[in-house]
Amino acid sequence: MTPMTVPMTFAQFAQTIQNNIAQVIVGKHEAVELMLVALLCDGHVLLEDVPGIGKTTLAKALARSIDCTFSRIQFTPDLLPSDVTGINYYNQKRQEFEFRPGPVFHQILLGDEINRATPRTQSSLLEAMQERQVTVDGETYPLSRPFMVLATQNPVELEGTFPLPEAQLDRFMLQVRLGYPALEEEDEILLRYEHADPLDDLQSVADIETVLSLQEQVRQIHVSEDLRRYILNVVRSTREHALVELGVSPRGSLALYRASQALAALRGREFVIPSDVQHLCPALLTHRIHISPQTRLRGRTPAQIVAEIAGSVAVPVAQ
């Protein structure tokens, strides 16, 4: 671990982590920035994209960059809740039951193809994601901080999957899509991985204490009354839109508020501006609204509706 002798500013933290992850991941600056937003807000990220574009590598690179413990769960239909949370087993030597922690007791948890597990197993993460604790056989165990769930799902292959319920989707602060690399970026990937995997030699560039300190400081970023009203108006518009059956919850309002603070901080400002909110709306609101099948058949998508709402709500103007 790299010793942290001087406290890092938000901008320094963002640049340092971005540069470190860039040794492994080519491009994807915006995706990394969004993951750092979620990290500073103590939130979780749903990575939804096709296989083979670097979702797992990105999760591992982030964990190594901030010197956090990392665990990966391959979600399958036969996975049990106890495979996630842990179990009480009988220790014959001690003649007593002992708790064996599951992979959820790591600081960065990658849930690979989370929608392949049954709803019962998916729900085993709900308490951990919301309350940062796990209850097994009536005993509650706190999780280490920071704690972040990075879950992936394939949006194309639907056979043998169980769609995440709204209650679970709402617990993911952001939904991030990486997308295919550009031609030049893919050429760089081939060259970079020609002789060795750069992830093998990736070192940490920040420590856990720095992350926890920045998580506390980010709450001090100023949000004006006009910006606060703007955030509320955007969220309330999702509940009043004619094509939306289920709008964004108050948890979503708070997530947008805090994420705006984090984005402003990472970009070197002590105050939030309207473009911070607008930039976050697609990743933060799209997975939180529910539209009818008939609306989908007409060619409308949640992303289009969120973009329409974000563009229609009046933006506050500085006096």
N, C-alpha and C positions, 0 to 999 in steps of 0.2 A: 504494500500500500504506500502511496506517495504521502509523506508527512505534510500536513497543512499548517504551515507556520504563520501565514498571514490570512485573515478572513477574506473570503472571496465575495465580490459583489455579484449581483444577479447576472449582469452582462458578462463578467469574467467566467462565471460558472457555465453560462450558456455556450460561450465560445470554446471553452476548454472541453466540455463534453462533446460538442459538435465536432471539433477537430479530432478528438480521440476516436469517436465512432466512425468518422470519415476514413480512418485507416482500414476499416472493414467493410462498411457500407458505402457504395458509390452513389452520390446524389442523396435524394430523400431528405433534404434539409428541413422542409416543412413538416414531414412526418416526425422527425426527431424533435423538432421544436414543440410539437403538440404533445409528444410523450413527456417532455420536460415540464410542460404546463401541468399535465396530470400528476406528475411526480411531486411538484411543489404544492399542489392542492390536495395531496394525499388521496388521489383518485385512481381509477382503473381505466384500462384502455381495451377496446374490442378491435382487434386487427382483422378486418374482413377483406380478403382478396384471394386470388387464385393461388394454387400451390407453387412453390419454387421461386418466389420473388424476394425471399430474405426475411420473412417475419420472425422465424426462430432465431436467426443470426442477429437480428436487430435487438431482440429481447436479451440475448446473452451479452451482447456488446454493451448495452445499457447497464446491466447488472455488474459487469466487470469494471466499467468506468467509474462507478460510485462505490465499489468495494462491498457490494451486498451479496448475501447468500442467494443462490439461485436453484430452483427446482423446476422440473418439467413433468407434467402429467399428460399422458396420451389418453384422451377421452375416447372410450369405446362403449358400445351398448352393455357390455358385461362389467363395467367399472362400478364399484359399490361406493356409497358415501364414506364408509370406513377407509377405503383406499385413498381418500382425499384428506380426511380429518385425523385419522389415526384410530387405534383401538386399545382397549384394556385387555391385557393378556395375563395369564396366570404364570408367575415365575416359580417354578418348582423348587429352585434352590432356596429362595426366600420364603416360600410358602405364602405368597400374597400376590394380589393383582397389581400390575404396573401399567402405566400408560406409555404406549409407543407412539410418538408424534408422527403424523402423516406429512406429506410434502407441503401442505398448506402452511407449515410452520417455518417456511423460508421467507425472506424479505421480498424477493422478486419471484413470483409464481407464474409460469407459462402454462396455460391451459390450452393444449393443442387440440384443435377441432372440437371445441366444447359442445357443439350442437350434435355430436355423435353419441353423447351420453344420454341416459334416460332423464326425464325431468326430476326424478328423485335424487339422482346423483348431482345434477346441475344445482339443485337447491341446497346442497351441502355447502356451497360457497357463499350463500346469502348472508349468513351471520358474520362470516369472516370479512366479507367485503364492506358491510355496513358498520359493524361494531368492533372490528379488529379483535375478535375473540372467537373461540371455538368451544362448544359445549358437547361433551361426550359422557353418556351415562350420568347425567346430572351434574357433572363437574365442569366448571368453566376455566379455560386456559387462555390467557392473553397472548396475542401475537407480537412479535418483535416489530419495532418501527425503524425505518419506514416499511410499510407493507403495500405491495402493488400487484394486482392481478393483470396480466397481459394475456387475453384469451384470443384465440384465432378461430375463424370459421371460414369454410369454403362456400362462397355464395352461388356457385354453379352446380355443384353436385349435391342434390337434395335427397336422393334415395338413401334410406337408412339413417336419416337425421331427425332430430327433434328440435323444432324451432324454439329459440329462447323466449320464455314468456315475458310479458311487459315488465313484470316486477324485477326480473333479472336484468333486462336491457337497461332499465332505469338506473341501475347501480353502476353501470359503466359511464364514467364521466364523458369519455370521447369515443367515437368510432372513427378509426383511421384506416384509410386505404393507401397502399404504397404505389400501386400501378406498375406497369412495365417500364423498364429503363429506356432512355433514349439510345439511339445507335451508338453514339460516342461513349455513353456510360456503360453499355453492355460490353463494348470493346475493352474498356478499362477494367471491367470485372474479369474478363478472360486473362488479361495480362497480370492482374494482381494475384489471381489464384493459380497462376501457371505452375509455380514451383512449391508453394506451401499455402496453408490456410492462415491468413493474417490474424484470425481470431485467437489462434494458439498463443501468440505473443503479446496480446493486448493487455496493457497494464491499467490499473486504476489511477485516476487523476483527481479524484475528490474522495473525501471520506464521509462516513455516515453522519458524523457530527455536523459537517457543513450542510448536508441535505436537511437535517432536522432544524438547524438554525434558520435556513432560508425558508423552510415551511412556516416558521413562526413569523418571520419578517414580512412575508408576502401579504399577510393580512393588513399591513399598515399602508399598502398602496392606496392612494386617495381615489375615491369614486364620487364624483359630484352628484348632487341631487338630480340634476337633469339626466345624467348618465344612468343613474339608478332607475329613474322612471322609464327611460328608453328600454332598458333591459326588461322591465316588467311589461311594457307595452308589446315588445316582441313576443314574449312568452304567452301573454294573454291572447295575442292574435292567433296563436296556434290552436287555442281552445275555441275560438269563435269562427274559424275558417270553415266554409261550407263543405269542403271535401275532407275534413279531418274528423274522424270519429272519436279519437282520443288524443287530447292535446298534451302539452308538456306540464309536468307536475311541479309543485313548489320545490322539490328536490332539484329539478332542472333549472329553476330560477336561481337558486343558490349556487348551483354548479356554474352557470354562465357568469354570475357575478364574480365568483372566486377565480374562475379561469381567466376572466378579463384582467383581474389584478395580476395574475401570474404572467400573462403574456406581456402586459405593459412592463413589468419588472424585468423580464428576460430581454426585452428590447431597450432597456436602459432608461426607462422613465419611472417617475414616482407618482404618476397619475394615469388614469385610464382615458382613452379617447374613443370616439365612436367606431373607428376602423378596427379597434381591438375586438369589440363585440361582433361586428360584421364578419370579421375573419373567422371567428370561432363558431358562428351559427351553424354552418354545414356539418361540422364534426360533432357538435354538441347537441343539436336539436333533431337531426334527421332520424336517428334511431329511436327517438322518444315519442314520435307521433305515429298514430295508427290510422291508415286509410282503408277504405272498403275494397273488396275484390273488384267491384264494379268500376271504381276509380282507377285501379291498376289496369283493368281491361281497356279503359279509354286512353291508356298510354301515359297517365300521370304517375309520377313517382314522389315519395316523400322528399327527396332532395330538391325536386323542382318546386314543390310547395313551400319548403323552407326558404328557398331562394326568393320566391315570390313574396313571402311575408317579410323577409329581411329588407327587400327593396321597397316595400310599400309603407313601412312604419316611418313616420317623420323622424329625421335625425336631429338631435339638439344642436343648435348653433351657438358658438362661443359669443358671449356678449362683449 
